[in-house]
Amino acid sequence: MTSTQARHMRRAVLQSVIDAGAVCAQPGSLDSGEWFREDGEGIGVWRTRSRALLRVCAVCPAMEACRELALRDGDGDSTSDDMVRGGLTGQQLAKARGKQAERLAAAVAADRDPEWRRLVDLTVQLRREAVKTPDKAGGQRRQGAAQEVQNRRVRELASQVRQLRTARRARTGWGEAA
């Protein structure tokens, strides 16, 4: 994923990318507290540790998504070197946030769009419903009935997604030729 791709994604999608593919989100990886400087930790020890953490970030497939969320969340402080997130130190995040303030404000506002949130939720529900395997217990009759219920639910969700997308496109002009 490129930084441009990450910038155009919504919060829920970015978080899904991180949850599914981040090196630090995998079982047995570093504890979430490892990414922050400990109270009383000497600057030399922290700098050595933060360089190691930055190397972990550098090979992480979710680094750009993580960085984008860190920027949107306002992580980092220009006056203290106390964290690593998305391949940047806290000071680097603060500097990047300052340079991208207008874009980040728009992204945060878009993340709060309730209609978009509803569209994302419906799409997730649709995907989950579509990949379910109907209950095979109880013979073919019961399986057939379960399959019909699932099919009906998939059609309902797909219809809701389609209606919401159509309404958004009509209102915003998104997807129309220039």
Disulfide bonds with the S-S distance in Angstrom:
none
